[in-house]
Amino acid sequence: MTSKKLFLFDIDGTLISPGGVSRGILGKAISQETGQDVELGYNDVAGFTDRSITRHALAKLDHGGLVSESLLNTILEHYVDSMKTEFYHSNEPFIYEDCITLLEAVENAGHATCILTGNMKSVSQIKLGKFGLWERFRFGIFSDDAEEKSSMPRLAREKAWDVLAESFRLENMVLVGDTVQDAEAANENGCQSVIVCRKPEKRELIQAEKPTFLVDDLSDQAMIRTILG
């Protein structure tokens, strides 16, 4: 075991803001493949994985019927193809500088980092690549690896051994995110968490999950000093 920590960084709402671009593209992909109007709101996507978002949307359209895996996969392929052009050329997404401050502090302190996100790997590469962040992370856990976030931290622990040849205790892993689901995933796996509240109306719900730190700004120096140990 190593005393070094492994920081698990979420993407949407944490490292970057996708605006409404990616959920709009996914909604259009679902609409085009089903012939039914679909509009995904923030609460439909925040904290969930690409696969689970699409599966839930299809289940609603089918009134609870079984979701076809082939249809789900076709929609996600369509989504990725559209993301390659529409997301990259959109001016709506932006980077969260406070998270970059935290990321740099983590790197400078010699801790390990990885991506832990509900996005598929291909979508993650598009989103982070737009801002030159993809190459900052040696590995990640994506929607391709697990459909629910709760199972992702343990997968990250396993993959850290494969990529870094280092073993991390769960209590030495820190999930950095922005949603209730991020706090839940950390708690369910015995990890620490740093949750940034980007939407004030979500604060009470996040606080109820008792994250290790709940902040309004990820560059909070007192939090950074404490979490870096």
C-alpha positions as CSV (number, residue, x, y, z in Angstrom):
1,M,0.0,0.0,0.0
2,T,1.0,3.6,-0.6
3,S,0.3,6.7,1.6
4,K,-0.2,8.6,-1.6
5,K,-3.8,9.6,-2.4
6,L,-5.8,8.9,-5.5
7,F,-8.0,11.8,-6.6
8,L,-11.0,10.8,-8.8
9,F,-12.1,13.8,-10.9
10,D,-15.6,14.1,-12.3
11,I,-16.0,16.0,-15.6
12,D,-19.3,17.7,-16.0
13,G,-19.9,20.4,-13.4
14,T,-16.5,19.8,-11.9
15,L,-13.7,20.2,-14.4
16,I,-15.8,21.8,-17.1
17,S,-19.3,23.1,-17.8
18,P,-20.8,21.5,-20.9
19,G,-23.6,24.1,-20.7
20,G,-26.7,22.5,-22.3
21,V,-24.7,21.3,-25.3
22,S,-24.1,17.6,-24.6
23,R,-27.5,16.9,-23.1
24,G,-29.1,18.7,-26.1
25,I,-27.1,16.5,-28.5
26,L,-28.1,13.3,-26.6
27,G,-31.7,14.4,-26.6
28,K,-31.7,15.0,-30.3
29,A,-30.0,11.6,-30.9
30,I,-32.8,9.9,-28.9
31,S,-35.5,11.8,-30.7
32,Q,-34.1,11.0,-34.2
33,E,-33.8,7.3,-33.5
34,T,-37.3,7.0,-31.8
35,G,-39.3,9.6,-33.7
36,Q,-40.5,11.0,-30.4
37,D,-39.6,14.4,-28.9
38,V,-37.1,14.2,-26.1
39,E,-35.7,17.1,-24.1
40,L,-33.3,16.3,-21.3
41,G,-33.1,18.7,-18.4
42,Y,-30.3,19.1,-15.8
43,N,-32.0,16.8,-13.4
44,D,-32.2,14.1,-16.1
45,V,-28.4,14.0,-16.6
46,A,-26.6,15.4,-13.5
47,G,-24.8,12.6,-11.7
48,F,-25.9,9.8,-14.1
49,T,-24.1,7.9,-16.8
50,D,-24.6,8.3,-20.6
51,R,-26.0,4.8,-20.7
52,S,-28.3,5.1,-17.7
53,I,-29.6,8.5,-19.0
54,T,-30.4,7.0,-22.4
55,R,-31.9,3.9,-20.8
56,H,-34.2,5.9,-18.5
57,A,-35.3,8.1,-21.4
58,L,-36.1,5.1,-23.6
59,A,-38.0,3.5,-20.7
60,K,-40.2,6.5,-20.3
61,L,-41.0,6.5,-24.0
62,D,-41.8,2.8,-23.9
63,H,-43.9,3.3,-20.8
64,G,-41.8,1.0,-18.8
65,G,-41.2,-1.7,-21.4
66,L,-37.9,-3.4,-22.0
67,V,-35.3,-1.2,-23.6
68,S,-33.6,-2.6,-26.7
69,E,-29.8,-2.8,-26.2
70,S,-29.3,-2.4,-30.0
71,L,-31.4,0.8,-30.0
72,L,-29.5,2.1,-27.0
73,N,-26.2,1.5,-28.6
74,T,-27.3,3.0,-31.9
75,I,-28.4,6.2,-30.1
76,L,-25.1,6.4,-28.2
77,E,-23.1,6.0,-31.5
78,H,-25.2,8.8,-33.0
79,Y,-24.5,10.9,-29.9
80,V,-20.7,10.4,-30.2
81,D,-20.7,11.3,-33.9
82,S,-22.6,14.5,-33.3
83,M,-20.4,15.4,-30.3
84,K,-17.3,15.3,-32.4
85,T,-18.4,18.3,-34.4
86,E,-21.1,20.2,-32.4
87,F,-19.5,20.1,-29.0
88,Y,-16.0,21.0,-30.2
89,H,-17.3,24.0,-32.2
90,S,-19.7,25.3,-29.5
91,N,-18.8,28.4,-27.5
92,E,-21.1,27.4,-24.7
93,P,-18.9,25.0,-22.7
94,F,-16.2,26.4,-20.5
95,I,-13.5,25.3,-18.0
96,Y,-13.8,25.7,-14.3
97,E,-10.6,27.4,-13.2
98,D,-11.2,26.6,-9.5
99,C,-11.0,22.9,-10.3
100,I,-7.8,23.4,-12.3
101,T,-6.3,25.1,-9.2
102,L,-7.2,22.0,-7.2
103,L,-5.9,19.7,-9.9
104,E,-2.6,21.5,-10.0
105,A,-2.3,21.4,-6.2
106,V,-2.9,17.7,-6.2
107,E,-0.3,17.1,-9.0
108,N,2.3,19.4,-7.3
109,A,1.8,17.5,-4.0
110,G,2.7,14.2,-5.8
111,H,-0.7,12.5,-5.5
112,A,-2.3,10.4,-8.3
113,T,-5.2,11.5,-10.4
114,C,-7.8,9.8,-12.7
115,I,-11.1,10.6,-14.3
116,L,-14.2,9.1,-12.8
117,T,-17.2,10.1,-14.9
118,G,-20.6,9.1,-16.2
119,N,-19.5,10.0,-19.7
120,M,-18.4,7.4,-22.2
121,K,-14.6,7.4,-22.8
122,S,-15.0,8.7,-26.3
123,V,-17.2,11.6,-25.1
124,S,-14.8,12.3,-22.2
125,Q,-12.0,12.6,-24.7
126,I,-14.0,15.1,-26.8
127,K,-15.0,17.2,-23.8
128,L,-11.6,17.3,-22.1
129,G,-9.7,17.5,-25.4
130,K,-11.5,20.7,-26.2
131,F,-9.7,22.3,-23.2
132,G,-6.4,20.5,-23.4
133,L,-7.2,18.4,-20.3
134,W,-7.4,14.9,-21.7
135,E,-3.6,14.3,-21.5
136,R,-3.5,15.4,-17.9
137,F,-4.9,12.1,-16.7
138,R,-3.2,8.7,-17.2
139,F,-6.4,6.7,-16.9
140,G,-10.1,6.9,-16.1
141,I,-13.3,5.0,-15.3
142,F,-16.1,5.7,-17.7
143,S,-19.7,4.8,-18.6
144,D,-18.2,2.1,-20.8
145,D,-16.9,0.4,-17.6
146,A,-20.0,0.8,-15.3
147,E,-23.5,2.0,-15.8
148,E,-23.8,3.3,-12.2
149,K,-21.4,5.6,-10.5
150,S,-21.5,3.7,-7.2
151,S,-19.4,0.9,-8.6
152,M,-16.8,3.1,-10.2
153,P,-14.4,3.9,-7.2
154,R,-13.5,0.2,-6.7
155,L,-12.9,-0.1,-10.5
156,A,-10.6,2.9,-10.3
157,R,-8.7,1.3,-7.4
158,E,-8.2,-1.9,-9.5
159,K,-7.2,0.1,-12.6
160,A,-4.7,2.2,-10.6
161,W,-2.8,-1.0,-9.9
162,D,-2.7,-1.9,-13.6
163,V,-1.7,1.6,-14.8
164,L,0.4,2.9,-11.9
165,A,1.4,-0.3,-10.2
166,E,0.3,1.3,-6.9
167,S,-2.4,0.1,-4.5
168,F,-4.6,2.6,-2.8
169,R,-6.8,2.2,0.3
170,L,-10.3,3.3,-0.3
171,E,-10.0,5.8,2.5
172,N,-7.1,7.3,0.7
173,M,-9.2,7.9,-2.4
174,V,-10.9,11.3,-2.9
175,L,-13.8,11.7,-5.2
176,V,-14.0,15.3,-6.6
177,G,-17.5,16.0,-8.0
178,D,-20.5,18.2,-7.9
179,T,-23.6,16.1,-7.4
180,V,-25.5,14.1,-4.8
181,Q,-24.6,11.0,-6.7
182,D,-20.9,11.8,-6.4
183,A,-21.2,12.1,-2.6
184,E,-23.2,8.9,-2.5
185,A,-20.6,7.0,-4.5
186,A,-17.8,8.1,-2.2
187,N,-19.7,7.2,0.9
188,E,-20.8,3.8,-0.4
189,N,-17.2,2.9,-1.1
190,G,-15.6,4.4,2.0
191,C,-13.8,7.1,0.1
192,Q,-13.3,10.8,1.0
193,S,-15.1,13.4,-1.1
194,V,-14.8,17.0,-2.2
195,I,-18.1,18.2,-3.6
196,V,-18.5,21.6,-5.1
197,C,-22.0,23.2,-5.0
198,R,-22.5,24.8,-8.4
199,K,-26.2,25.1,-7.9
200,P,-27.3,26.6,-4.5
201,E,-30.7,24.9,-4.7
202,K,-28.9,21.5,-4.5
203,R,-26.9,22.3,-1.3
204,E,-29.2,20.7,1.2
205,L,-29.5,17.5,-0.8
206,I,-25.8,17.3,-1.1
207,Q,-25.2,18.2,2.5
208,A,-27.6,15.3,3.5
209,E,-25.1,12.9,2.0
210,K,-22.4,14.2,4.4
211,P,-19.5,14.7,2.0
212,T,-16.1,15.1,3.5
213,F,-16.0,18.6,2.2
214,L,-18.8,20.7,0.6
215,V,-17.5,23.9,-0.9
216,D,-18.6,26.7,-3.2
217,D,-15.2,27.0,-4.7
218,L,-12.7,24.1,-5.4
219,S,-9.8,26.6,-5.0
220,D,-10.6,27.0,-1.3
221,Q,-7.1,27.0,0.2
222,A,-8.1,25.7,3.7
223,M,-9.9,22.7,2.1
224,I,-6.9,22.1,-0.3
225,R,-4.4,22.1,2.6
226,T,-6.5,19.7,4.6
227,I,-7.4,17.2,1.8
228,L,-3.8,17.0,0.6
229,G,-2.8,15.9,4.1
